[in-house]
Amino acid sequence: MNLRIKVCGITSREDAWAAIDEGVDALGFVFCAVSPRQVSPETAAAILATLPPFIAKVGVFVDAQPDVILETIARTGIDTLQFHGTEPPSFCSQFALKTLKAFRIHDHASLERLRDYTTAAWLLDTFVPGAAGGTGHTFNWDLAVRAREWERPIVLAGGLTPANVATAIRQVRPFGVDVSSGVETAPGRKDRLKIREFVARARAAAG
């Protein structure tokens, strides 16, 4: 199982390189004003300019306008898009980059919308009223197992930590895992030792 690991909410070069040095496959940069992990395009561009090849550079947006997204792509060099809002399928399919659509999961009805989206992967996060993500709460992983039946790559998010990521991977067998608050000392400030432990346990569980 070739598991992909993404650390989201990167706000500094130091945290980006700490994650890369510990073996992650992707970094997430949040371009959403209401997020405590928001990063400006200028800051993201400065970080991205220092990164090595073969690391996925993911821009996270919440109901942003297409022109804002296109400008951010041009200014930063992100190579993957992740949509966390109410973006319809037609919106997600208009961009040239690989795209993930995030869904806030809390019951079986939450899964109904997934098959409307032909994005490169579906990211399953936890439903928390008023929050688009990064809440630190898990959801019922049996629902993620159900979503795998539809044969599209699943990225598991929502409350993952070094303590529970192995259990999550063994249960769900996802394409990838996405962690943010679970490897932080404060919103937007990553803890290298937590990243190291998260990656080691995730890789071991994936076999």
N, C-alpha and C positions, 0 to 999 in steps of 0.2 A: 504494500500500500504506500504510494508515493504522496504522503500527506503534505499539503501546503500550509504554511503558518504565516499569518499576517499580524503585525502589531499596528494598531490604529491609534490615532490621536497623537502623532509625532509633532512636536513643536520646536525641537532643537536639533542641531547637528550632532551633539553629543549622544542624545537618545537614539537618533537614527543609526549611528555607527555602533552603539552598544547592541542594538537589536541585530544588525547585520553580522557583527562579530560573533554573536551567539547562534547564528544559523537560521534566521528567519528568511522567508522567501519574498515577502511583500511588506511595504510600509504604507500606512494610511494617513492622509492629510485632510483635515476637516475644514471645509470652506463653508461654514454656517455660523452666522453671527450669534445665535443663541447658545452655541455650544461652549462649555468651559475649555474645550480643547481646540477652539478655532485658531487657525493660522492664516496669516495674510498671504496673498499670492507672492508678494516680495520675499517674505521669510521662507516660504516653501521653495521658491526658485533658488534662493541662496543655499538651502540644504540640499536640494536635488542636484545642484551643480557639482557637489562633492561626492556623489554616490557612485559606486562601481557599476558595471553592466550586470545584466541578468537579475536585477532586483526589480520586482514590479512596484510601480509608483502610482498609488491609487488616490484619486481625488474623490472625497466624499461630499455630496451635495444633498440639500433638502429643499425640494421645490424651487430650485433656482431657475432663472430665465435662461433660455438657450444661448443668448449672446454673452451672458456672464460666464457660462460654462466654457464656451469656445474661447473667450478671452483668457480665462484661467489656464486652459490647455496651452494656448500659445505662449503665455508668460512664464509658465512653470516647467513644462516638460513632463507632466503627468502622462502616463500611458494607459491607464485604466480608469473607468468611471464607476462610482458606486452611488446609487440613488436610494435615499432613505425616507423620501416623502411620499406623496400621493401621486407620483408621476405615472401616467397611463402607459400602456405598452407602446403606443405610437411615439411617445416622447422618448422613451428609452432606446428605441431603434434608429433614431435619426443621426446618431453620432458615429464617426468612423472608428473610434476606439472600442476595445472590449469593454463590456458593461455588465455590472452586477446589479440586481434589484434586491433591496432588502425588504423583508416582510416582518411585521411585528406579530408574533405568534402567541396565542393564549388558549385556543381550543380548535377542534376539528374544522369549524367554519373558517378559521383563519387561513386554512390551506387552500380554500376554493379559488383564490385569485392567482395562485402560482402559475397554473398552466396557461394563463393568458399571456405570459411573458416568455419570450424566446431569447432572453439575455444569456450570456455565456455561463452564468451560474445564478443560483438563488441563494441569498444570504438570509438565514433565519435568526432573528433576534427576538428579544422578549418584549411582549406588550406591557408597557407601563403608561398609564394615562398622562398625556402632556409631554412625553419624552420620545424623541426620535431614535435614541440609542444611547449606549454608554452608561446604562443604569446600574450595572453590577448585579442584576437579577437573572436567574435562569428560568427556563420554561420546561414544560414536560417534553423530554427528549424523545418519547415515543412518537410524538407528532413529527419530528424530524425523520425518524425511521420511516414513517408513512410517506413523507415527501420524497424519499429516495426511490420509491416504487415508480415514480414518473421519469426516471432515467435522465435527470439533468443534474449537473454537479451541485452539491450542497455544501455551502460554507456555514459552519455552525458558529454562532456568536451568542452573546447574552450571558453575562455572569461567569464566564470561564476564568479559572484561576489555576495556579500550579496544583492546588489540592484536588480539583475535580476534573481536570482536562483529560486524564487517562481514562476515567470512567466514561466520560462523554464520548470519547473516540471509540472505545470498545463497544459501546452501545449503538452508536449512530453509524460509524464507519464513514465519516464525511470526506468529501474531496479536500476540504480545508477547514481550519479553525481561525477565528478572528478574536483577538484579545485587546482590551484597552485598559479599563479600570483595574482588572485583575493583576496587572503588573506595574501598578503605580504607587507612588508615595503620596501623590496629590494629583488632581485632574491636570493632565498634560505633562506630568513629571514622571518619567519611567524609572523603574528600579532594575538595575542590571542583573542583580542576583535573582530577582523574581522572573525576569525574562529567561535567564539561564535555566532555572528550574522548570519553568513552563515548557520550554523547548525540549529539554531532556525527557520529561515525562511524556510529552506528546509523541516524540519520536519512538520512544520505547513502546508505547501503547499501539502505535501504528505498525510496529514490527518492521 
